[in-house]
Amino acid sequence: QVQLVESGGGLVQPGGSLRLSCVVSGFNINRMAWYRQAPGKQRELVATITDDGSASYADSVKGRFTISRDNAKNTMYLQMNSLKPEDTAVYYCNQYIVPWAYGMNYWGKGTLVTVSS
C-alpha cells in the first residue's frame, strides 16, 4: 500500500528554520519532490531530488531550502532556512509529477508551515 507521510511543520517566525520529513512506503521513487500549496493558490513544485542526490529548486527557495534523502530509510527531508511569510503553505512530498497530473495522483495529508511574527 502506497503511503506518503509528511511531518515537521509548525509555526515559525520570519527568518527562522524548520526541517520537514517525508516517509515513503509502498513504492520506490527515483525522482522525489516537495510541493506546497498556499491558501487560495495552486500547488507548486518546491524542490526535486533524484536517487543519486541531484537536486533542483524553485527560484523562490533557491539558496534557502535544501532537499535531501536517505534511501535506506525511505525518507526525504527539506531543510528550510531564512523562512519568509510567503513560505506559508501546506507542504507535500511525492514523486515528481507534472503539474497537469497533480489531480490524478495520490497525495498524503501534508504538513502545515506557518511563517508569522
N, C-alpha and C positions, 0 to 999 in steps of 0.2 A: 504494500500500500504506500502510495506516494505521500510524503509529508514534508512540509516546509515550516519550520518553527523559528520565528524571529524573536529576539529579546534584546534588552539593554536600553530601551528608550526611557525617556523621562523628561523632567523639567530642568532646564539649564539656563544660566544667564548668558547673554551675549558675550562672546569671547571664550566661553567655556568649551569643554570637551566631553564626548561620550564615545563609548565603544559598543557597537551593535554586533550581535552574533546571529548566525543562521545555521541551524542544524538540518541537514538534508537526509532523508531516508526514503528508500523505495526505488531510487534510480541513481545512476551515475551521470554526472553532468560534466561535460568538457568545459564549456564556457558558462560561467556563472555570472550573475549580475545583481546589483542592488538597484531598486527603483524607489521612487517616492511619489506620494500624491498629497498635495496641499489642499486645504478646504476650497472647494469650488473650482479646482483646476484638474487638468488631466494628469494621468500618471506619466512620469517621466523617468528616463534612464539616468542613473547617477554614476555608476561605475561598472566595469566588467573585468573579469579575470579568467584566464584560461587555466587548464590544469598544470601547465608548466610555469605559471606565475606571471604571464604577460598581462599587464593591466592597462586600462584606458579609463578616462574620466570625462564627465561633462565639464564644459568650460567653467560653469558656475561653482564647481567644487575643487577644481584643479589647484593643487598646492595646499589645500586644507584637509582633504579627505584622503585616506589610504585604505585600499581594499587588499585583503589577504585571505588565504585559505589554508586549511590543514586537511589534506586529502585523507590522511589516516583516521581523522576524527569526523570526516564528512561535514566539516564545519567551515563556514566562511565568516569573515569579520569585516567591519567597516569602522575604522578609527576616524572620528570626526573632531577636528580641532578648529579653533577660531570660529565657532558657530555664530551664525547671524540669524536674526528673526526670520528672514526669508527661507531659512532651512527648516522651519517648522512644517511638519508633514508626517504622514504615516509612511514608514519605510518598510519595504517588502524585499524579499530575496526570491530569486528564481533562476532558471536557466536563462540565457539570453533569448529574448523574444522580440521580434519586430513589432513596432507599435500597432500595426493594423491587426495583429493577432492577440493582443492583450486579452480581449474578451473571450477568447477561445481556449484559454489555458487555466489550469488550476493555480490558485494563489493561497498562501497562508493568510493568517489574520493580520500580520504586520505588527509593527511596534511604533508607538507614537513618540515623536520627538517634538518637544515644545521649547522654543528658544525665546525667552522673555525675561525682562527685568521686573 
